[in-house]
Amino acid sequence: MAKKRVLITGGAGFLGSHLCDRFIKEGYSVIAMDNLITGDLRNIEHLFKHPDFEFYHHDVSKFVHVPGELHYILHFASPASPIDYLKIPIQTLKVGSLGTHNLLGLAKAKKARIIIASTSEVYGDPTVHPQTEEYYGNVNTVGPRGVYDEAKRFQEAITMAYHTFHGLETRIVRIFNTYGPRMRLNDGRVLPAFIGQALRGEDLTIFGDGTQTRSFCYVDDLVDGIYKLLMSDYAQPVNIGNPSEITIGDFAEEIVKLTGTKQKVVYLDLPKDDPKQRQPDITKAKTILGWEPKVSRAEGLKITYEYFKSLPKEVLYQRDHKSFDSYNK
């Protein structure tokens, strides 16, 4: 019997590449699609010789054509870090709107089930803690983060519209802070920023007073939750993340201890609309999917630190290797 085929957009990115690995391991034929503005072919080069793996270099904001059968679509194409979506705001909005519309249309044409990658950012700077899926959020639509937050909120809305109007099989995963090997070292997110600064011998930079919180989920746990949600029969949004909450100040101390850093921690102004608290309520994931994270932060950080330590020196000191000028059109 022919293997089932899955399309993973953003397949050369941090999460997308780990999803490619998981679906290859599960015995699927995998097509990774990426326009490589934030993705990196090095994340998937180990799969290029695999007989069940293909790569399409394509921007999903434009019409998407995939010949042959498709059984599942995972839409993970989007800039996901502030440093990216503030540089390419229009492309971020387009991949969340036009890209999602294109892929929902493809799923409808192929009679495929689709899961879209939403985010805890749909909750904005939350007034409810921890965040449950029923919370509607506190988002500034015209603030700097609005391009990402609203792209994801629209993405959820059009996905649910295709589900209710066309009867399309859809799934929505709300992803909380995730980390692990293949993260871009200088993408502006707190964990790779701290580790990069430690490895370069720089002071660790905290934005704000360090009392704001995050909840970090190791990538293998997240991928397992996504896989279980896709294979479930639940169409409403589900939080996938690790509820173990920590302040940024305490997290910086963990990184200092892990890396043996001698530098000091310095404090800068908090960016506009930066969320003060972030912690998922994962009751739905536990009860509906039988999922909860297994990898402790200490264990996951050790693996991630070893990965970053193994990177070439030029990557460690590379501030921004992408040119975004042609995408803001």
CORHU-V282265 format. One record per backbone hydrogen bond with DSSP energy under -0.5 kcal/mol. CO is the residue of the C=O (numbers start at 1). NH is the residue of the N-H. If there is no record, write none. Layout:
<<CO:NH> <CO:NH>>
This chain:
<<4:29> <5:71> <5:72> <6:31> <7:9> <7:74> <8:11> <8:33> <9:76> <10:13> <12:40> <13:17> <14:18> <15:19> <16:20> <17:21> <18:22> <19:23> <20:24> <21:25> <22:26> <23:28> <24:27> <28:30> <29:6> <30:32> <30:54> <31:8> <32:56> <33:10> <33:11> <34:58> <40:43> <41:44> <41:45> <44:47> <45:48> <47:50> <50:53> <52:30> <54:32> <55:57> <56:34> <56:58> <58:60> <59:62> <63:65> <71:113> <72:7> <73:75> <73:115> <74:9> <74:76> <75:117> <76:78> <81:84> <81:85> <82:86> <84:87> <84:88> <88:92> <89:93> <90:94> <91:95> <92:96> <93:97> <94:98> <94:99> <97:101> <98:102> <99:103> <100:104> <101:105> <102:106> <103:107> <104:108> <105:109> <106:110> <107:111> <107:112> <113:73> <114:171> <115:75> <116:118> <116:173> <118:175> <119:122> <120:123> <121:124> <123:138> <124:126> <130:132> <131:281> <132:135> <138:125> <139:141> <140:143> <143:146> <144:147> <145:148> <145:149> <146:150> <147:151> <148:152> <149:153> <150:154> <151:155> <152:156> <153:157> <154:158> <155:159> <156:160> <157:161> <158:162> <159:163> <160:164> <161:165> <161:166> <162:166> <162:168> <163:167> <168:170> <169:114> <171:116> <172:174> <172:238> <173:118> <173:175> <174:240> <175:120> <177:217> <179:219> <180:183> <184:187> <187:83> <189:193> <190:194> <191:195> <192:196> <193:197> <194:198> <195:199> <196:200> <197:201> <197:202> <198:201> <204:206> <204:266> <206:208> <206:268> <210:249> <212:248> <214:246> <217:179> <218:221> <218:222> <219:223> <220:224> <221:225> <222:226> <223:227> <224:228> <225:229> <226:230> <227:231> <229:232> <233:235> <238:174> <240:176> <241:243> <243:245> <244:216> <246:214> <247:251> <248:252> <249:253> <250:254> <251:255> <252:256> <253:257> <254:258> <255:259> <256:260> <256:261> <264:204> <266:206> <268:208> <271:274> <276:213> <279:130> <279:131> <280:282> <282:286> <283:287> <284:288> <284:289> <285:289> <285:290> <285:291> <286:290> <294:296> <296:300> <297:301> <298:302> <299:303> <300:304> <301:305> <302:306> <303:307> <304:308> <305:309> <306:310> <307:310> <308:311> <312:315> <312:316> <313:317> <315:318> <317:319> <322:324> <324:327> <324:328> <325:328> <327:329>>
